[in-house]
Amino acid sequence: MVLRKQSFIDFADWNPQSNDVFAYRFPQTNLSTYTQLLVRESQEAVLFSKGQVLRKFGPGKHTLSTENIPLLRNLFGIPFGGKNPFTAEVWFVNKTVPLDIEWATDGMKILDPDYGQSIPIYARGTYGLKITDAERFLIQLVGTIRSFTAADLTRHFMGKLVSKTKSLISSYITANNVGINYVSSHLDDLSDFIQQPLDEFWEGYGFTLAGFYITAVDIDTSTELGRKIEQAMANRSAQGIAGYTWQQAQMAEVAKSATAHGTGAGGLMAAAVLMGQGGGSALGTAMMQPNYGTMESQMQQGMRQDMYGQQIPRQTYAPGPRRLREVFCARCGKKHSVEEAFCPSCGKKYIPCPNCGADNFDTAARCVKCGTYLSDNSYEDAAYCPQCNSPYIPGKNRFCPTCGRKLG
C-alpha cells in the first residue's frame, strides 16, 4: 500500500497478507480524478460516496475520472477533464475462498432410534465462503468498520448458523433413522443435506457457500447426562465383547460382595458361582452362561433391553385422535399440513403414526417420534441376530441395530 503526502491521493491498492480478511477500507478518502486504483487478482474494489455506490472495479489498474464514473459530475459538479479532488471511500473485497472457518454447536438432544432414549449430542466442522456480490456484502455487513475478517463473520452469524445447523441435523437423524453409533458413516450425506439450505441463507448476504463439512457428531459429555450415557454405552460394549449380559455382571457383583462379607452357605454358593469350583461349579456355569432360548422367548413376547442393559416390556399404544395440524416430512424435513396426503416439497406420501401423527417411511417398524409400533406383526416378521438375539427386519438391516454384527 502506498500513500503519497499530498492534498489528495494519487495511488491506492491493498495487498492482503491473509485470506482471513474479507474486506478492507482504504484509510484515505481525499481522492482526485487522476487517482490510480490498483485491483489485484481475486479482488474487487467498490467506490462509495454520499451513501451511494459510484462504481465497482475488477482486477487491473484504473483511473478515477468522470469518464468512467459519470456520477462524479452529478454528486460533486466536477466538469469533464482536469485534476479535481473529491471525497469517497474505496473498499477492497477479497474474493478468494477460505475453507477453514470453524463452527460448532452447543448441546442438543435427539431421540436415538437404536436405544429409544433422548441423547445429548454436539456437532462441529468447517465451512468456506466466497463473496459473489460485493455491493450487497458491503451494504449489509460492513458498515463503518475498517476491515471485516472471518472471525467477525463467525461472531456475527454464529447464533443463526448454530440454530439452522442443529435443526437440520435433528431432521436428518430423525428422517433417516440414524443412531449415534452409526452417524459417523453418514457425515458426507449429512453435510450435503445441510449445505443447500445454508447456501440459500448466505446468498442473501452476498456469499456463496463454497464448502460445508461436518467433521464430528458425538455425545455431549459436558453435561452429567451425557457422561452417564457414554459410560452406559461403554459398559454395554464391554459386555458384548466379553460375552456376558448385564444381569450376569450384577450377579458377579453380588457374588463378590457375599464372598467378601460372609462365609456361610450364601458366601460359599457365591464363590462357587464366581469361580466355578466345588459343588457349585455346575450351578455357577449354568448361571454365568447366557440363556439364549429364554432371551428369544422374551423377545418374541415383546421384552427388550434398554441402553443400560435392563429388561423392559414392549410398549404398546392405543391409536388416539391426531392433534397435529402440521408435520415434518420424513424425507425432506419440510413442514406441511396433515390434510395434505403428499408432501408439497418432495412428493412423499404422508404415512402418519396412529398415536402421534408424525410422518414415517413405509418401511418403518416404529414411529421415529414416539416409538409406537406401526405394525402388529413387527416382531412376527423379524429375524434375530445370531450374536445378541435382537430382532431385525430382513432385507432392510445389513447390520444388527443392537450389537453391530454384520447380518447375512
Residue, then its C-alpha position, 0 to 999 in steps of 0.5 A: m500500500v502506498l500513500r503519497k503526502q499530498s492534498f489528495i491521493d494519487f495511488a491506492d491498492w491493498n495487498p492482503q497478507s491473509n485470506d482471513v480478511f474479507a474486506y478492507r477500507f482504504p484509510q484515505t478518502n481525499l481522492s482526485t480524478y487522476t487517482q490510480l486504483l490498483v485491483r489485484e487478482s481475486q479482488e474487487a474494489v467498490l467506490f462509495s460516496k454520499g451513501q451511494v455506490l459510484r462504481k465497482f472495479g475488477p482486477g487491473k489498474h484504473t483511473l478515477s475520472t468522470e469518464n468512467i464514473p459519470l456520477l462524479r459530475n452529478l454528486f460533486g459538479i466536477p466538469f469533464g477533464g482536469k485534476n479535481p479532488f473529491t471525497a469517497e471511500v474505496w473498499f477492497v473485497n477479497k474474493t478468494v475462498p477460505l475453507d477453514i472457518e470453524w463452527a460448532t454447536d452447543g448441546m442438543k438432544i435427539l431421540d436415538p432410534d437404536y436405544g429409544q432414549s433422548i441423547p445429548i449430542y454436539a456437532r462441529g466442522t468447517y465451512g468456506l465462503k466466497i463473496t459473489d456480490a460485493e455491493r450487497f456484502l458491503i451494504q449489509l455487513v460492513g458498515t463503518i468498520r475498517s476491515f471485516t475478517a472471518a472471525d467477525l463473520t463467525r461472531h456475527f452469524m454464529g447464533k443463526l448458523v448454530s440454530k439452522t445447523k442443529s435443526l437440520i441435523s435433528s431432521y436428518i437423524t430423525a428422517n433417516n433413522v440414524g443412531i449415534n453409533y452409526v452417524s459417523s458413516h453418514l457425515d458426507d450425506l449429512s453435510d450435503f443435506i445441510q449445505q443447500p439450505l445454508d447456501e440459500f441463507w448466505e446468498g442473501y448476504g452476498f456469499t456463496l457457500a463454497g464448502f460445508y463439512i461436518t467433521a464430528v457428531d458425538i455425545d455431549t459429555s459436558t453435561e452429567l447426562g451425557r457422561k452417564i450415557e457414554q459410560a452406559m454405552a461403554n459398559r454395554s460394549a464391554q459386555g458384548i465383547a466379553g460375552y456376558t449380559w448385564q444381569q450376569a455382571q450384577m450377579a458377579e457383583v453380588a457374588k463378590s460382595a457375599t464372598a467378601h462379607g460372609t462365609g456361610a452357605g450364601g458366601l460359599m454358593a457365591a464363590a462357587v458361582l464366581m469361580g466355578q469350583g466345588g459343588g457349585s461349579a455346575l450351578g455357577t456355569a449354568m448361571m454365568q452362561p447366557n440363556y439364549g432360548t429364554m432371551e428369544s422367548q422374551m423377545q418374541q413376547g415383546m421384552r427388550q433391553d434398554m441402553y443400560g442393559q435392563q429388561i423392559p416390556r414392549q410398549t404398546y399404544a392405543p391409536g388416539p385422535r391426531r392433534l397435529r395440524e402440521v408435520f415434518c416430512a420424513r424425507c425432506g424435513k419440510k413442514h406441511s399440513v396433515e390434510e395434505a396426503f403428499c408432501p408439497s416439497c418432495g412428493k412423499k406420501y404422508i404415512p402418519c403414526p396412529n398415536c402421534g401423527a408424525d410422518n414415517f417411511d413405509t418401511a418403518a417398524r416404529c414411529v421415529k417420534c414416539g416409538t409406537y409400533l406401526s405394525d402388529n406383526s413387527y416382531e412376527d416378521a423379524a429375524y434375530c441376530p445370531q450374536c445378541n438375539s435382537p430382532y431385525i427386519p430382513g432385507k432392510n438391516r445389513f447390520c444388527p441395530t443392537c450389537g453391530r454384527k454384520l447380518g447375512 
